[in-house]
Amino acid sequence: MFSLFKTFFFLGWVSFGGPAAHIGYFRKTFVEKLKWLNDDEYAQLVALSQFIPGPGSSQVGFAIGYKKNGLAGGILAFIGFTMPSILIMLTLATLSSELTNLTWFSSVIHGLKLLAVVVVVDATWGMFNNFCKERVGLNLFVFTSVTLLLFPSITTQIILLLVAAFVGMRFLPASSRDTQSKFRANWSSLGIFFALFALVPILAPMSQELEIFNNFFQAGSLVFGGGHVVLPLLQNLVGNQLSPDTFLTGYAAAQAVPGPMFTFATYLGYELLPQSPLLGALIATLAIFLPGFLLLVGVLKHWSALAGMPEVAGAIQGVNAAVVGLLLSALYQPVFSSAVLTSTDFAAVIIGVYLIKLRKTPIVAMVALFISFGLAISTV
């Protein structure tokens, strides 16, 4: 158990680059080096992480720990991989009030906000190429992005995701890949998920803590497509409770630290509960990760049978296409509109997109480059 925790804890400090990079780090460590899994087993876990909502790379790490040492192993893997990012985000949130008034810190944050624009452009571009190949998917993408730009709200997002699932089920059914196996779920885990999803909104008005838990649990339950998609969901759920600068500063910081981007919630939770900021950070972090892990445990053992159902696979394709539209709307508001203030900023974004998309510049180098840019333009 200690070896498992230690391995994930080390990865949590060095895993820059987002979910795709994390999955590469995991494969190198657990398939090639430690040989805990073979390539086929690992590919199944990665596919599962794309099939259900939640933080993709964290779900893969949890599943590796779960297969190695059961539920306790999954929990230790999650804590080990996530703790470094949580500690960094807590430190930044704690010091933000003292650092905000410093010119150099504001310049660094401005540079990181511009990097956030670049990263979201890259994520949108890549997901568009993956999920919008069919005409139906392209139509869902356009319809979702336009609707959210005109009527931005969490209610609109939920309705659009449900519509996309129905359209995908009806018009994008995949051929069945597993007709022999019968799906058997872990109903206790799924029961906890559905109970929380249905009951916590009813109880949320009772206290601010429950409201924070509800908002982040709902966000974690609806995130398909990776960490960047949590941005528009959280913007509509809690963005009006924070200043745009505070919200985007947390998102920009999440780009610059290693580990899962869902620890963006740690920063927001700290800011949302000023009377008990550490409690707020803990509640938000637990709530946003919990849905994905409950669903993962619920379907892990027999997921291939579920994924083999044509209607289910089609629904997921529809949701994925809608998620790209959701991400495009977030690219405009709040990411682009809050970060790009001058033509110089826009020029930096164009160069950044070129570097990250066409030159494959590592994210660590991109962070250093945009911090330097922010500091440089502040002295002009």
RODOTOR-181909 format. One record per residue (C-alpha): chain; x, y, z. Coordinates in steps of 0.5 Angstrom, whole numbers, always signed. Layout:
! residues N
SITE  cadena      u      v      w
SITE       A      X      Y      Z
...
! end
This chain:
! residues 380
SITE  cadena      u      v      w
SITE       A     +0     +0     +0
SITE       A     +6     +5     +2
SITE       A     +9     +3     -5
SITE       A     +3     +5     -9
SITE       A     +2    +11     -5
SITE       A     +9    +13     -6
SITE       A     +9    +12    -13
SITE       A     +3    +16    -15
SITE       A     +5    +22    -10
SITE       A    +11    +22    -14
SITE       A     +7    +22    -21
SITE       A     +3    +28    -18
SITE       A     +9    +33    -17
SITE       A    +12    +32    -24
SITE       A     +5    +30    -28
SITE       A     +5    +37    -32
SITE       A     +1    +37    -39
SITE       A     -6    +35    -37
SITE       A    -10    +29    -38
SITE       A     -7    +26    -44
SITE       A     +0    +27    -41
SITE       A     -2    +24    -35
SITE       A     -5    +18    -38
SITE       A     +2    +17    -42
SITE       A     +6    +18    -35
SITE       A     +1    +12    -32
SITE       A     +3     +8    -38
SITE       A    +10     +9    -38
SITE       A    +10     +8    -30
SITE       A     +5     +2    -29
SITE       A     +5     -2    -36
SITE       A    +13     -1    -38
SITE       A    +16     +0    -31
SITE       A    +12     -3    -26
SITE       A     +8     -8    -30
SITE       A     +2     -8    -26
SITE       A     -2     -8    -32
SITE       A     -1    -10    -39
SITE       A     -3     -6    -45
SITE       A    -10     -9    -46
SITE       A    -12     -8    -39
SITE       A     -9     -1    -39
SITE       A    -13     +1    -46
SITE       A    -19     -2    -42
SITE       A    -18     +3    -36
SITE       A    -17     +9    -41
SITE       A    -23     +7    -45
SITE       A    -27     +7    -39
SITE       A    -25    +14    -37
SITE       A    -28    +17    -43
SITE       A    -34    +13    -42
SITE       A    -37    +16    -36
SITE       A    -37    +23    -33
SITE       A    -31    +25    -29
SITE       A    -24    +27    -29
SITE       A    -21    +22    -34
SITE       A    -14    +21    -32
SITE       A    -15    +21    -24
SITE       A    -20    +16    -26
SITE       A    -15    +12    -29
SITE       A    -10    +13    -23
SITE       A    -16    +11    -19
SITE       A    -18     +4    -23
SITE       A    -10     +2    -23
SITE       A    -10     +3    -15
SITE       A    -17     -1    -15
SITE       A    -15     -7    -19
SITE       A     -8     -7    -15
SITE       A    -11     -7     -8
SITE       A    -18     -6     -8
SITE       A    -22     +0     -6
SITE       A    -17     +2     -1
SITE       A    -12     +2     -6
SITE       A    -16     +6    -11
SITE       A    -17    +11     -5
SITE       A     -9    +12     -4
SITE       A     -8    +12    -11
SITE       A    -13    +18    -12
SITE       A    -10    +22     -5
SITE       A     -3    +21     -7
SITE       A     -4    +23    -14
SITE       A     -8    +29    -12
SITE       A     -5    +32     -6
SITE       A     +1    +35     -9
SITE       A     -4    +39    -14
SITE       A     -8    +41     -8
SITE       A     -3    +43     -3
SITE       A     +0    +48     -9
SITE       A     -7    +51    -10
SITE       A     -8    +52     -3
SITE       A     -2    +55     -2
SITE       A     -4    +60     -8
SITE       A    -11    +61     -5
SITE       A     -8    +63     +2
SITE       A     -3    +68     -1
SITE       A     -7    +71     -6
SITE       A    -10    +77     -2
SITE       A     -2    +79     +0
SITE       A     +0    +77     -7
SITE       A     -5    +81    -11
SITE       A     -3    +88    -10
SITE       A     +4    +86    -12
SITE       A     +5    +88    -19
SITE       A    +10    +83    -21
SITE       A     +4    +78    -19
SITE       A     -1    +81    -23
SITE       A     +3    +81    -29
SITE       A     +5    +73    -28
SITE       A     -3    +72    -27
SITE       A     -4    +76    -33
SITE       A     +1    +71    -37
SITE       A     -2    +65    -34
SITE       A     -9    +68    -36
SITE       A     -7    +68    -43
SITE       A     -4    +61    -43
SITE       A    -11    +59    -41
SITE       A    -14    +62    -47
SITE       A     -9    +58    -51
SITE       A    -10    +51    -47
SITE       A    -17    +52    -48
SITE       A    -17    +53    -56
SITE       A    -12    +47    -56
SITE       A    -17    +43    -52
SITE       A    -23    +45    -57
SITE       A    -19    +44    -63
SITE       A    -17    +37    -61
SITE       A    -24    +35    -58
SITE       A    -27    +38    -65
SITE       A    -23    +33    -69
SITE       A    -24    +27    -65
SITE       A    -32    +28    -63
SITE       A    -35    +32    -69
SITE       A    -33    +28    -75
SITE       A    -40    +26    -77
SITE       A    -46    +31    -79
SITE       A    -50    +29    -73
SITE       A    -44    +31    -69
SITE       A    -42    +37    -72
SITE       A    -50    +40    -72
SITE       A    -50    +38    -64
SITE       A    -43    +42    -64
SITE       A    -46    +48    -67
SITE       A    -53    +48    -64
SITE       A    -50    +47    -57
SITE       A    -45    +53    -58
SITE       A    -50    +58    -60
SITE       A    -55    +56    -55
SITE       A    -50    +57    -49
SITE       A    -47    +64    -52
SITE       A    -55    +66    -53
SITE       A    -57    +63    -46
SITE       A    -52    +62    -41
SITE       A    -54    +58    -35
SITE       A    -53    +51    -32
SITE       A    -60    +49    -34
SITE       A    -59    +50    -41
SITE       A    -52    +46    -41
SITE       A    -56    +40    -37
SITE       A    -62    +41    -42
SITE       A    -57    +41    -48
SITE       A    -53    +35    -46
SITE       A    -60    +31    -45
SITE       A    -62    +33    -52
SITE       A    -55    +31    -55
SITE       A    -55    +24    -51
SITE       A    -62    +23    -54
SITE       A    -60    +25    -61
SITE       A    -54    +21    -61
SITE       A    -58    +15    -58
SITE       A    -62    +16    -64
SITE       A    -58    +17    -70
SITE       A    -51    +15    -68
SITE       A    -51     +8    -65
SITE       A    -45     +4    -66
SITE       A    -44     -3    -68
SITE       A    -45     -8    -62
SITE       A    -38    -10    -60
SITE       A    -40    -14    -54
SITE       A    -46    -18    -55
SITE       A    -44    -24    -50
SITE       A    -43    -21    -44
SITE       A    -49    -19    -39
SITE       A    -48    -12    -35
SITE       A    -48    -13    -28
SITE       A    -47     -6    -24
SITE       A    -45     -5    -17
SITE       A    -51     -2    -15
SITE       A    -49     +0     -8
SITE       A    -44     +5    -11
SITE       A    -49     +7    -16
SITE       A    -54     +8    -11
SITE       A    -50    +13     -7
SITE       A    -49    +17    -13
SITE       A    -56    +18    -15
SITE       A    -58    +19     -8
SITE       A    -53    +25     -7
SITE       A    -55    +27    -14
SITE       A    -62    +27    -13
SITE       A    -62    +29     -5
SITE       A    -57    +34     -4
SITE       A    -60    +40     -9
SITE       A    -66    +39     -4
SITE       A    -62    +40     +2
SITE       A    -57    +45     -1
SITE       A    -61    +51     +2
SITE       A    -60    +49     +9
SITE       A    -53    +51     +9
SITE       A    -47    +54     +5
SITE       A    -43    +48     +6
SITE       A    -48    +44     +3
SITE       A    -49    +49     -3
SITE       A    -42    +48     -4
SITE       A    -42    +41     -4
SITE       A    -48    +41     -9
SITE       A    -45    +46    -14
SITE       A    -39    +42    -15
SITE       A    -42    +35    -14
SITE       A    -47    +37    -20
SITE       A    -41    +39    -24
SITE       A    -37    +33    -23
SITE       A    -43    +29    -25
SITE       A    -44    +33    -32
SITE       A    -36    +33    -34
SITE       A    -35    +29    -40
SITE       A    -29    +30    -44
SITE       A    -23    +32    -39
SITE       A    -21    +37    -34
SITE       A    -22    +43    -39
SITE       A    -30    +42    -39
SITE       A    -31    +43    -32
SITE       A    -29    +51    -33
SITE       A    -36    +53    -36
SITE       A    -40    +48    -32
SITE       A    -37    +52    -26
SITE       A    -37    +58    -29
SITE       A    -45    +58    -29
SITE       A    -45    +54    -22
SITE       A    -41    +59    -18
SITE       A    -38    +64    -23
SITE       A    -43    +69    -20
SITE       A    -41    +68    -13
SITE       A    -34    +71    -15
SITE       A    -31    +76    -19
SITE       A    -29    +74    -26
SITE       A    -21    +76    -24
SITE       A    -22    +71    -18
SITE       A    -25    +65    -22
SITE       A    -20    +66    -28
SITE       A    -14    +67    -23
SITE       A    -16    +60    -20
SITE       A    -17    +57    -27
SITE       A    -10    +60    -30
SITE       A     -6    +57    -24
SITE       A     -9    +50    -25
SITE       A     -6    +50    -32
SITE       A     +1    +52    -29
SITE       A     +1    +46    -23
SITE       A     +2    +39    -24
SITE       A     -3    +34    -23
SITE       A    -11    +34    -24
SITE       A    -14    +40    -27
SITE       A    -20    +39    -22
SITE       A    -16    +42    -17
SITE       A    -19    +48    -19
SITE       A    -24    +47    -15
SITE       A    -20    +47     -9
SITE       A    -18    +54    -10
SITE       A    -25    +56    -11
SITE       A    -28    +53     -5
SITE       A    -23    +56     -1
SITE       A    -25    +63     -4
SITE       A    -33    +61     -3
SITE       A    -33    +60     +4
SITE       A    -28    +66     +7
SITE       A    -30    +64    +14
SITE       A    -28    +57    +14
SITE       A    -23    +57     +7
SITE       A    -20    +50     +9
SITE       A    -27    +47    +10
SITE       A    -29    +50     +3
SITE       A    -23    +48     +0
SITE       A    -24    +41     +2
SITE       A    -32    +40     +1
SITE       A    -31    +43     -6
SITE       A    -25    +38     -8
SITE       A    -29    +32     -5
SITE       A    -35    +34     -8
SITE       A    -32    +35    -15
SITE       A    -28    +28    -15
SITE       A    -33    +24    -12
SITE       A    -39    +23    -17
SITE       A    -33    +20    -22
SITE       A    -31    +15    -17
SITE       A    -38    +13    -15
SITE       A    -39    +11    -22
SITE       A    -33     +8    -24
SITE       A    -33     +3    -18
SITE       A    -41     +2    -20
SITE       A    -39     +0    -27
SITE       A    -31     -2    -27
SITE       A    -32    -10    -27
SITE       A    -37    -11    -33
SITE       A    -36     -4    -36
SITE       A    -35     -7    -43
SITE       A    -42    -10    -44
SITE       A    -45     -4    -42
SITE       A    -40     +0    -47
SITE       A    -42     -5    -52
SITE       A    -49     -3    -52
SITE       A    -50     +1    -59
SITE       A    -55     +6    -56
SITE       A    -51     +7    -50
SITE       A    -45     +8    -55
SITE       A    -49    +13    -59
SITE       A    -51    +17    -53
SITE       A    -44    +18    -51
SITE       A    -42    +20    -58
SITE       A    -48    +25    -58
SITE       A    -46    +28    -51
SITE       A    -38    +29    -53
SITE       A    -40    +33    -59
SITE       A    -44    +37    -55
SITE       A    -39    +38    -50
SITE       A    -34    +41    -55
SITE       A    -40    +46    -57
SITE       A    -40    +48    -49
SITE       A    -32    +49    -49
SITE       A    -33    +53    -55
SITE       A    -38    +58    -51
SITE       A    -33    +58    -45
SITE       A    -27    +60    -49
SITE       A    -31    +66    -51
SITE       A    -34    +68    -44
SITE       A    -30    +68    -39
SITE       A    -23    +66    -42
SITE       A    -22    +70    -48
SITE       A    -26    +76    -46
SITE       A    -23    +76    -39
SITE       A    -16    +75    -41
SITE       A    -15    +78    -48
SITE       A    -15    +86    -47
SITE       A    -10    +89    -52
SITE       A     -8    +87    -59
SITE       A     -1    +85    -56
SITE       A     -5    +80    -52
SITE       A     -8    +77    -58
SITE       A     -2    +76    -62
SITE       A     +1    +72    -56
SITE       A     -5    +68    -56
SITE       A     -4    +67    -63
SITE       A     +4    +65    -62
SITE       A     +2    +60    -56
SITE       A     -3    +57    -61
SITE       A     +2    +56    -66
SITE       A     +7    +53    -61
SITE       A     +3    +48    -57
SITE       A     -1    +46    -63
SITE       A     +4    +45    -69
SITE       A    +11    +45    -65
SITE       A     +8    +41    -60
SITE       A    +12    +45    -54
SITE       A    +11    +42    -47
SITE       A     +7    +45    -42
SITE       A    +12    +47    -38
SITE       A    +16    +51    -43
SITE       A     +9    +54    -45
SITE       A     +8    +56    -37
SITE       A    +15    +59    -37
SITE       A    +14    +63    -43
SITE       A     +7    +66    -42
SITE       A    +10    +68    -35
SITE       A    +16    +71    -38
SITE       A    +11    +75    -43
SITE       A     +7    +77    -37
SITE       A    +13    +80    -34
SITE       A    +16    +83    -40
SITE       A    +10    +87    -42
SITE       A     +9    +90    -35
SITE       A    +15    +93    -36
SITE       A    +14    +97    -42
! end
